Amino acid sequence: MRCPFCGNEDTQVKDSRPTEDNSAIRRRRFCPSCSARFTTFERVQLRELTVVKSNGQREPFDREKLLRSMRIALRKRPIDADRIDRVVNSMVRQLESSGESEIPSKQIGEKIMEALQTMDQVAYIRYASVYKDFREASDFNEFVEQLAPEASPGI
């Protein structure tokens, strides 16, 4: 593993242990060249996934992009980072075990929406505002009314 600080290709593993949900191995590494310490994660990848965007463009699936979008939606919300990681791991496992190597971006967006709806309503609405491309306040209003028609008469 190359050192991210100095580029040395000979780093040493000092400690290895599984993550809390046993979905990855966490390795603490040491660079003898610059004495830096850093952490890497090793995850099982069942298959190479390709995301098919709505315009037909294809790109390799990026777990970090999915994680980043969840974190943005959940920013400043009372959700533990470990819980977000577990949810993302679960989504990735579902996608990898689906039997398909090409996944439509719409399917990924729907999975994120489902997860956020159960985790936090505010994050769900935040994500939906981007995912469903809300343009006006009335778009928010309609979406919120669909969530809880009895709780939002004056919005």
C-alpha positions as CSV (number, residue, x, y, z in Angstrom):
1,M,0.0,0.0,0.0
2,R,1.4,3.4,-1.0
3,C,1.8,6.0,1.7
4,P,-0.7,8.9,1.1
5,F,1.8,11.4,2.5
6,C,5.2,10.6,0.9
7,G,4.3,8.1,-1.8
8,N,6.5,5.3,-0.4
9,E,5.3,2.0,-1.7
10,D,6.5,0.0,1.3
11,T,4.2,0.5,4.3
12,Q,3.7,-1.8,7.2
13,V,0.4,-3.1,8.8
14,K,0.5,-2.4,12.5
15,D,-3.0,-3.6,13.5
16,S,-5.9,-5.3,11.7
17,R,-9.4,-5.7,13.1
18,P,-12.9,-6.1,11.7
19,T,-15.3,-3.2,11.7
20,E,-18.3,-3.3,14.1
21,D,-20.6,-4.9,11.5
22,N,-17.9,-7.2,10.2
23,S,-18.3,-5.9,6.7
24,A,-14.7,-4.7,6.3
25,I,-11.2,-5.0,7.8
26,R,-9.7,-1.9,9.3
27,R,-5.9,-1.8,9.0
28,R,-3.7,0.7,10.8
29,R,-0.6,1.3,8.7
30,F,2.8,2.9,9.3
31,C,5.2,4.3,6.7
32,P,8.9,3.7,7.7
33,S,10.0,6.4,5.2
34,C,8.1,9.4,6.7
35,S,6.8,7.9,10.0
36,A,3.2,8.7,9.1
37,R,0.3,6.5,10.3
38,F,-2.9,6.0,8.4
39,T,-5.9,3.7,8.2
40,T,-7.2,1.6,5.3
41,F,-10.3,-0.4,4.9
42,E,-10.6,-3.7,3.0
43,R,-14.1,-4.7,1.8
44,V,-15.4,-7.6,-0.1
45,Q,-16.6,-6.8,-3.6
46,L,-18.9,-9.4,-5.1
47,R,-19.0,-7.9,-8.6
48,E,-18.0,-4.9,-10.6
49,L,-21.0,-2.6,-10.8
50,T,-21.6,0.0,-13.4
51,V,-24.1,2.8,-12.9
52,V,-26.3,3.7,-16.0
53,K,-27.3,7.3,-15.8
54,S,-30.5,8.7,-17.2
55,N,-28.7,10.1,-20.2
56,G,-27.3,6.6,-21.0
57,Q,-23.8,7.4,-19.8
58,R,-22.1,4.6,-17.8
59,E,-19.6,5.0,-15.0
60,P,-18.1,2.7,-12.4
61,F,-20.1,2.4,-9.2
62,D,-18.6,4.5,-6.4
63,R,-19.5,3.5,-2.8
64,E,-18.0,6.8,-1.5
65,K,-20.3,8.8,-3.8
66,L,-23.3,7.0,-2.3
67,L,-21.9,7.6,1.2
68,R,-21.3,11.3,0.5
69,S,-24.8,11.9,-0.7
70,M,-26.2,10.2,2.4
71,R,-24.0,12.3,4.6
72,I,-24.9,15.5,2.9
73,A,-28.6,14.8,3.4
74,L,-28.0,13.9,7.0
75,R,-25.7,16.8,7.8
76,K,-26.5,18.3,11.3
77,R,-29.1,15.6,11.9
78,P,-28.9,13.3,15.0
79,I,-27.8,10.2,13.1
80,D,-24.7,8.3,14.1
81,A,-22.0,8.0,11.4
82,D,-21.7,4.3,12.1
83,R,-25.4,3.9,11.3
84,I,-24.9,5.7,8.0
85,D,-22.0,3.4,7.2
86,R,-24.1,0.3,8.0
87,V,-27.0,1.5,5.9
88,V,-24.6,2.2,2.9
89,N,-22.9,-1.3,3.4
90,S,-26.4,-2.9,3.3
91,M,-27.3,-1.0,0.1
92,V,-24.1,-2.0,-1.6
93,R,-24.6,-5.6,-0.7
94,Q,-28.1,-5.5,-2.0
95,L,-26.9,-4.0,-5.3
96,E,-24.0,-6.5,-5.6
97,S,-26.2,-9.5,-4.9
98,S,-29.0,-8.4,-7.3
99,G,-27.4,-10.4,-10.1
100,E,-27.1,-7.3,-12.3
101,S,-23.8,-5.7,-13.1
102,E,-25.4,-2.5,-14.6
103,I,-27.6,-0.6,-12.1
104,P,-29.7,2.4,-13.2
105,S,-28.9,5.5,-11.2
106,K,-32.7,5.9,-10.6
107,Q,-32.6,2.5,-8.7
108,I,-29.8,3.8,-6.5
109,G,-31.6,7.1,-5.8
110,E,-34.8,5.2,-4.8
111,K,-32.8,3.0,-2.4
112,I,-31.3,6.1,-0.8
113,M,-34.8,7.6,-0.6
114,E,-36.1,4.5,1.1
115,A,-33.3,4.4,3.6
116,L,-33.5,8.1,4.5
117,Q,-37.3,7.9,4.9
118,T,-36.8,5.4,7.7
119,M,-33.8,7.2,9.2
120,D,-34.8,10.9,9.3
121,Q,-37.7,12.8,7.7
122,V,-35.8,16.1,7.3
123,A,-32.9,14.3,5.5
124,Y,-35.5,12.5,3.4
125,I,-37.0,15.8,2.3
126,R,-33.5,17.3,1.7
127,Y,-32.5,14.5,-0.5
128,A,-35.9,14.4,-2.3
129,S,-35.6,18.1,-3.1
130,V,-32.5,17.5,-5.1
131,Y,-33.4,14.0,-6.4
132,K,-36.8,15.0,-7.6
133,D,-35.5,18.4,-8.8
134,F,-37.8,20.7,-6.8
135,R,-37.9,24.1,-8.6
136,E,-40.4,26.1,-6.4
137,A,-41.7,26.2,-2.9
138,S,-45.0,24.6,-4.1
139,D,-43.0,21.5,-5.1
140,F,-41.9,21.2,-1.4
141,N,-45.4,21.8,-0.3
142,E,-46.8,19.0,-2.5
143,F,-44.1,16.6,-1.4
144,V,-44.6,17.3,2.3
145,E,-48.4,17.0,1.9
146,Q,-47.9,13.5,0.4
147,L,-45.8,12.5,3.5
148,A,-48.3,13.5,6.1
149,P,-51.5,15.0,4.7
150,E,-53.1,15.5,8.1
151,A,-50.1,17.2,9.7
152,S,-49.4,19.8,7.0
153,P,-52.6,21.8,6.3
154,G,-51.1,25.3,6.3
155,I,-47.7,24.7,4.7
